Amino acid sequence: MLSKEKLARISELSKMKKAGTLTTEQAKEQTALRQEYLDTFRSTMRDTIENVRVFDPSGEEVTPEKLRQKQSKNLN
């Protein structure tokens, strides 16, 4: 997860952009911070999805085969 300081900075830069006071250097910083945020989010989401098991109402596991293969690969 991104630090609170970085998230606050993203918000601050966003407000500056809306106000029209964002400099070129700050725009580059904003782009880099947003990319770091997206990379972190995607990584966390991928880890979460790769550890999910799906069960139907009768209790049978119905996790898609592709996901099962990925999970067993991660265990090794």
Secondary structure, DSSP 8 states (H G I E B T S, - for coil): ---HHHHHHHHHHHHHHHHT---HHHHHHHHHHHHHHHHHHHHHHHHHHHT---B-TTS-B---HHHHHHHHHHH-
